[in-house]
Amino acid sequence: MAAVPAPLALAAASAGDRAVAVLRQATSVRAVNEGFAHQAVEDAVGRERARIARDLHDGLATELAGAISLFKLYLEKHNTQDETLKNVFDIMEGSLKRVRESLADLRPAAISPDGLVGDLRHQADEFARLYGIRVELSTSGAEDILPAQHREVVAQVVREALTNVRRHSGSAICRVKMAFAARPFLIEVSDEGRGFAAAGPVGYGLMGMRERAAGIGGRLEVVSTEGRGTTVFLFGPN
């Protein structure tokens, strides 16, 4: 076989290098555009959730709180022992509590000056006080290792996972392990509750967690066994 002249070989190599460079640039631009698109969707969802929360607060929550106050005054004034009226009052109070919980879920707070771990410790204290659920937190490495966007996703995923524990698991304990120094970083939220079948329907909360994980190049996995609890794993980007 005849040898390829040196100038032609150099030209071919140069063209190949340029093609690789163009491909890499196109891939990089696509990744950036996908990141911007995902952030735009997240921002739009956040604005819509905030609007719904405002409507709930200004409408249903305020009116229900007013009705409960009037009902309470009526019961105290008439000193009634009517069990039906007392049951109605209890139902109204329970409904207001659930509306307020929904408001908290719709408007997750941004990370405060206390930091991600500090905020989650406050939430753990609230879970123990309000719901009787003990939340055990453990960390390895400093949260500042993670970029701000990654810390926000961790906060959102852990909050949603804790909400699922409260609503669905029936567990009295929940463990949150945060390995910030791992590569990729790893977050685990586990409970000892009722669990669910792997083939069961996927709720919006779980879908949202997976989308947030994918938005930073990570992934979310859930392992659950009926009667033996559930563990949510959030893996950071490689």
Secondary structure, 3 states (H helix, E strand, C coil): CCCCCHHHHHHHHHHHHHHHHHHHHHHHHHHHHHHHHHHHHHHHHHHHHHHHHHHHHHHHHHHHHHHHHHHHHHHHHHCCCCHHHHHHHHHHHHHHHHHHHHHHHHCCCCCCCCHHHHHHHHHHHHHHHHHCCEEEEEEECCHHHCCHHHHHHHHHHHHHHHHHHHHHHCCCEEEEEEECCCCCCEEEEEECCCCCCCCCCCCHHHHHHHHHHHHCCCEEEEEEECCCEEEEEEECCC
